[in-house]
C-alpha cells in the first residue's frame, strides 16, 4: 500500500500520509519551522509526471487473453471472483473517473525504492498538460497543470527524483498507430503505412523535442519555486518501450485478419519492422537530445520489452490451461475496440507486467549514480529481472 494518497476537489490537492496527517496544499502553507521538521523527518519523495506510459495506463491487465471466463483467464485484475464483476476502480482508483488511469502498478508505485511516491501523470497528456500556466500550460481532463501541481505538492518536502515521460502525444503516436491499423484493415488496396507515416514522423520530431525541452524547463522552475534548486534532486526524462516486435518475430504468420481477431496486432510486417526498428529508436534519440538540452538524465526504455511485445513469438496468451505469467505473457496490452474487454485507450500500453518492469528499471536507475542509462530485460525471466546499462 502507498504510504499516502491524495485527491483533488475543486482544484485542491490533499495529501494524506500513513500517519494520518493531512495538508491542504492549495491552502495555507505550514510554518517554516514545521516545514523544516517535516522535511528532516520524512523520507524523500519520488514524483512522476507526464503521459499514459508513466501514469500506469493498461496496468489493469496481467497479460492478454481472448477467453472471457474468470476475468479473461485471470488477466483482468479488476475482476472479482466473488462478485463475478469487474470494477476498474480497483486498479485505477478515482483517476478512472476522468480516464487519467493512474494504476496501482504504475512504475513510481512499484519501483523498489524507499520513500514517498506521488504520481501526477495522466493518460493522454501532452506537454501542454505539464507546462506552467504562464507558459501555456492548461488544465487537462479537469486537472490543473502538472507542473503547478508539482510545485504545490513538494513544497516543504524532501525530493529524491522527478521522473518525466512526455513527447509521444505531442508527436501524435496514437494517430500514427491508428492509421497503420486502419490501413491494415482496409478491404481494398490495403498497403503498409510506413512509407507515408515515416515522413510525417520525421517532420514532427523537432517539435516534439522542443516540447520536451520546454517541459523540463518548467519542471525545473516549479521545483525551484518549491524550494528545490537544480541539483538538489534528480531530474529524469524517460523514453518509450517498443510495443511491437519486428516483422520477423510476429507470432501470426501471414498478413491475415487473425492478427486482429486473435492477436490484437493488426499491422503489416513492414509496419511492425518500421515501428520497432525506426520509429521507437527515432523517438528515443530525440528525447535523449531533449534530456541533454534540458539538464536531465536520460533513461532509454526503447528495448526494455524486447521479446515481450504484443504478438511476439516468445510470448503466449493466457487461457484456461495457461495462467498469466510475467515470464511468458506479453507485457503490452493488445489492440482492443473498447467494447467489452476494457478501454480502447489501454491498447498498446505497458500492461501490469510491463509496468512492473518499468518500475524495476526506475529502481535500478535511482540506485546508480546520475547519468544516462538504458534498461533491458532478461530472456525467459520476469519483470523483476531487468538490467541497466550505461548509455551515451
C-alpha positions in Angstrom: 0.0 0.0 0.0 1.2 3.5 -0.7 2.3 5.5 2.4 -0.1 8.2 1.3 -2.8 9.1 -1.1 -4.1 12.3 -2.5 -7.3 13.6 -4.0 -8.4 16.6 -6.0 -11.5 18.6 -5.2 -12.3 22.0 -6.7 -8.7 22.5 -7.5 -7.3 21.3 -4.2 -4.7 18.7 -3.8 -5.0 16.9 -0.5 -2.1 14.7 0.6 -2.6 12.2 3.4 0.4 10.4 5.0 0.4 7.0 6.6 0.4 8.7 9.9 -2.9 10.3 9.0 -1.8 13.9 8.9 -3.4 15.9 6.0 -2.1 19.0 4.4 -4.2 21.1 2.1 -1.5 22.0 -0.4 -3.6 24.6 -2.2 -4.4 26.4 1.0 -2.3 27.7 3.9 1.3 26.6 3.8 2.9 25.2 7.0 5.2 27.5 9.0 8.9 27.5 8.2 9.8 25.6 11.4 7.1 23.0 10.9 8.2 22.6 7.2 11.8 22.1 8.3 10.9 19.5 10.9 8.7 17.6 8.4 11.4 17.7 5.7 14.0 16.4 8.1 11.8 13.6 9.4 10.3 12.2 6.2 12.0 10.1 3.5 12.4 11.9 0.2 9.7 11.8 -2.4 9.9 10.4 -5.9 7.4 12.0 -8.2 6.3 11.0 -11.7 4.8 13.4 -14.3 3.6 13.0 -17.9 1.5 10.8 -20.0 0.0 7.3 -20.2 3.3 5.4 -20.3 4.1 6.6 -16.8 0.6 7.1 -15.4 0.1 3.3 -15.4 -2.4 3.0 -18.3 -3.3 -0.6 -19.0 -2.0 -1.7 -15.6 -5.3 -3.4 -15.2 -4.3 -6.3 -17.4 -1.8 -9.0 -16.4 -1.2 -10.3 -19.9 -3.7 -10.8 -22.7 -6.5 -13.3 -23.3 -9.4 -13.9 -25.6 -11.1 -16.3 -23.2 -13.9 -14.4 -21.3 -14.1 -16.9 -18.4 -12.7 -15.9 -14.9 -11.9 -12.3 -15.9 -10.4 -13.2 -19.2 -8.4 -16.2 -17.8 -7.3 -14.2 -14.8 -5.7 -11.4 -16.8 -8.3 -8.8 -15.6 -7.0 -7.5 -12.3 -10.2 -5.5 -11.8 -12.3 -8.7 -11.8 -13.7 -10.1 -8.6 -14.3 -13.9 -8.5 -16.7 -13.2 -5.6 -19.0 -10.7 -7.4 -18.0 -12.0 -10.9 -17.8 -8.4 -12.0 -15.0 -6.0 -13.0 -14.5 -2.6 -11.4 -11.6 -0.7 -12.9 -11.5 1.5 -9.8 -9.8 -1.4 -8.1 -6.7 -0.7 -10.3 -7.0 2.9 -11.3 -8.8 4.3 -8.2 -10.6 7.7 -8.6 -8.4 8.5 -11.6 -10.5 6.1 -13.7 -13.4 8.6 -13.5 -11.6 11.2 -15.7 -9.6 8.5 -17.6 -6.2 9.6 -16.3 -5.8 5.9 -15.3 -3.1 6.1 -12.7 -2.8 2.5 -11.8 -1.6 0.9 -8.6 1.1 -0.8 -10.7 2.4 2.4 -12.3 6.2 2.5 -12.2 6.6 5.0 -9.4 4.3 2.9 -7.2 6.1 -0.4 -7.9 9.7 0.7 -8.1 11.8 -1.0 -5.4 12.6 2.3 -3.7 12.4 3.6 -0.1 10.3 6.8 0.4 7.2 8.6 -0.5 5.8 8.3 -4.0 3.5 10.6 -6.0 2.0 10.0 -9.4 0.7 13.2 -11.1 0.8 11.8 -14.7 -2.4 11.5 -16.7 -3.1 9.3 -19.7 -3.3 11.3 -23.0 -1.3 14.2 -21.6 0.7 16.4 -24.0 3.4 18.8 -22.9 0.7 21.4 -22.5 -0.8 19.5 -19.7 2.5 19.7 -17.8 3.7 23.3 -18.5 3.2 26.1 -16.0 0.1 28.2 -16.8 2.2 31.3 -17.7 4.0 29.3 -20.3 0.9 27.9 -22.0 0.0 25.1 -19.6 -3.6 24.4 -19.2 -6.0 22.1 -17.3 -6.3 18.6 -18.8 -9.2 16.2 -18.0 -10.3 18.7 -15.3 -6.9 18.6 -13.6 -4.5 21.6 -13.2 -1.2 21.9 -14.9 1.1 19.1 -13.7 4.0 21.4 -13.0 1.7 23.6 -11.0 0.5 20.6 -9.0 4.2 19.5 -8.5 5.1 22.9 -7.1 2.3 22.8 -4.5 2.8 19.1 -3.6 6.6 19.2 -2.9 6.8 22.5 -1.1 8.2 21.6 2.3 9.1 18.0 1.4 12.4 16.4 0.6 12.5 15.2 -3.0 14.8 12.5 -4.3 13.7 12.5 -8.0 11.2 13.7 -10.5 10.7 11.4 -13.5 9.0 12.6 -16.7 7.5 10.8 -19.6 6.5 13.2 -22.4 6.6 13.6 -26.2 4.6 10.7 -27.5 1.3 12.6 -27.6 3.0 15.7 -28.9 4.3 13.6 -31.8 0.8 12.1 -32.4 2.0 8.5 -31.7 -1.6 7.3 -31.3 -2.6 8.8 -34.6 0.4 7.0 -36.2 -0.5 3.6 -34.8 -4.2 4.1 -35.5 -3.5 5.0 -39.1 -1.3 1.9 -39.6 -4.0 -0.4 -38.1 -6.7 1.1 -40.3 -4.6 0.7 -43.4 -4.1 -3.0 -42.5 -7.9 -3.5 -42.2 -8.9 -1.7 -45.4 -10.9 -4.1 -47.6 -9.3 -3.0 -50.8 -5.8 -1.7 -51.8 -4.5 -2.2 -48.3 -0.9 -1.1 -48.0 1.7 -0.6 -45.3 1.6 2.8 -43.6 5.3 3.1 -43.1 6.3 5.0 -46.3 3.8 7.8 -45.6 3.9 7.9 -41.8 7.7 7.9 -41.7 7.8 11.2 -43.5 5.2 12.7 -41.1 7.1 11.5 -38.1 10.3 12.9 -39.4 8.7 16.3 -39.8 7.1 16.2 -36.3 10.2 15.1 -34.3 11.8 18.5 -34.0 8.7 20.0 -32.4 8.4 17.0 -30.1 12.0 17.6 -28.9 11.3 21.3 -28.4 8.2 20.4 -26.4 10.1 18.0 -24.1 12.8 20.7 -23.5 10.2 23.2 -22.5 8.6 20.7 -20.2 11.8 20.0 -18.4 12.4 23.7 -18.0 9.0 24.2 -16.4 9.5 21.2 -14.1 12.8 22.8 -13.0 11.2 26.1 -12.5 8.3 24.6 -10.4 10.8 22.7 -8.3 12.9 25.9 -7.7 9.8 27.8 -6.6 9.0 24.9 -4.2 12.4 25.4 -2.6 14.3 22.7 -4.5 17.2 24.2 -6.5 18.6 22.4 -9.5 21.0 19.7 -8.4 19.2 19.0 -5.1 17.2 16.2 -6.7 17.5 14.0 -9.8 15.5 15.0 -12.9 15.0 12.1 -15.3 13.4 12.0 -18.7 12.5 8.6 -20.0 11.6 7.3 -23.5 9.1 4.6 -24.6 9.4 0.9 -24.9 8.5 -0.6 -28.3 5.1 -2.2 -28.1 5.7 -4.1 -31.3 8.3 -6.7 -32.4 9.9 -6.5 -35.9 8.1 -8.3 -38.6 10.2 -11.5 -38.4 9.2 -12.1 -34.8 5.4 -11.9 -35.2 3.6 -14.9 -33.7 0.9 -14.9 -36.5 2.5 -15.8 -39.9 1.0 -14.2 -43.0 -0.6 -10.8 -43.1 -4.1 -12.0 -42.3 -7.1 -10.9 -40.3 -6.3 -13.2 -37.4 -3.6 -10.7 -36.4 -6.6 -8.6 -35.2 -9.1 -11.2 -34.2 -6.7 -13.4 -32.2 -3.5 -11.4 -31.6 -4.7 -7.8 -31.3 -1.9 -6.7 -33.5 -3.4 -5.6 -36.9 -0.3 -4.5 -38.8 1.7 -5.4 -41.9 5.1 -6.9 -41.5 6.7 -3.8 -42.9 4.9 -1.7 -40.4 6.0 -3.9 -37.5 9.6 -3.6 -38.6 9.4 0.2 -39.2 7.8 0.8 -35.7 10.3 -1.4 -33.9 13.5 -0.6 -35.9 13.0 3.0 -36.8 10.0 4.8 -35.1 10.7 4.0 -31.5 14.5 4.5 -31.8 14.0 7.8 -33.5 11.7 9.0 -30.7 14.3 7.9 -28.1 17.1 9.7 -29.9 15.1 12.9 -30.0 14.2 12.6 -26.3 17.8 11.9 -25.4 18.8 15.1 -27.1 16.0 16.9 -25.2 17.2 15.5 -21.9 20.7 16.8 -22.6 19.4 20.2 -23.6 17.1 20.3 -20.6 19.7 19.3 -18.0 18.1 16.0 -17.2 19.3 12.4 -17.0 18.0 10.1 -19.7 16.5 6.6 -19.3 16.2 4.8 -22.6 13.4 2.2 -22.4 13.2 1.5 -26.2 14.3 -2.1 -25.9 13.0 -2.8 -22.4 10.3 -5.1 -23.8 12.3 -7.0 -26.3 10.7 -10.4 -26.8 7.7 -9.4 -24.6 5.9 -7.2 -27.2 2.4 -7.8 -28.3 2.2 -10.8 -30.7 5.9 -11.6 -30.2 6.8 -15.3 -30.9 8.3 -15.6 -27.4 5.1 -14.8 -25.6 1.7 -16.6 -25.0 -1.9 -15.6 -24.4 -3.5 -16.8 -21.2 -6.3 -19.3 -21.5 -8.0 -21.9 -19.2 -4.9 -24.1 -19.4 -2.2 -21.3 -19.3 -2.2 -18.9 -16.4 -0.7 -15.5 -17.0 2.9 -15.1 -16.0 5.5 -12.4 -16.1 7.9 -14.8 -17.8 5.6 -16.0 -20.6 2.9 -13.3 -21.1 3.0 -10.2 -23.2 4.0 -7.1 -21.4 1.9 -4.9 -23.7 -1.9 -4.6 -23.9 -3.1 -5.8 -27.2 -5.3 -3.7 -29.5 -9.0 -3.8 -28.5 -12.1 -2.0 -29.7 -13.0 -0.8 -26.2 -16.2 -2.8 -26.4 -16.5 -5.4 -23.6 -12.8 -6.0 -22.8 -11.5 -2.8 -21.2 -10.9 0.6 -22.8 -9.6 1.3 -26.3 -7.1 3.8 -24.8 -5.4 1.0 -23.0 -4.3 -0.6 -26.3 -0.5 -0.9 -26.9 0.4 0.4 -23.4 2.6 -1.4 -20.9 0.2 -3.8 -19.0 0.7 -4.9 -15.4 3.9 -6.9 -16.2 5.2 -4.1 -18.3 4.5 -1.6 -15.5 6.4 -3.8 -13.1 9.3 -4.0 -15.5 9.4 -0.2 -15.8 9.2 0.1 -12.0 12.2 -2.2 -11.8 14.1 0.0 -14.3 13.3 3.1 -12.3 14.6 1.4 -9.1 17.8 0.4 -10.9 18.2 3.9 -12.3 17.9 5.5 -8.8 20.4 3.0 -7.4 23.0 4.1 -9.9 24.9 7.3 -10.0 23.4 10.1 -12.1 23.9 9.6 -15.8 22.3 8.2 -18.9 21.2 4.6 -18.9 19.2 2.1 -21.0 17.1 -0.7 -19.4 16.8 -4.2 -20.8 15.0 -7.4 -19.8 16.4 -10.9 -19.2 15.3 -13.5 -21.7 12.8 -16.0 -20.3 12.7 -14.1 -17.0 10.0 -11.9 -15.4 9.7 -8.1 -15.0 11.8 -8.0 -11.8 14.9 -9.3 -13.7 15.7 -6.1 -15.6 19.3 -4.9 -16.3 20.7 -1.4 -16.6 23.4 -0.4 -19.0 25.3 2.9 -19.4 24.1 4.8 -22.4 26.0 7.5 -24.4 
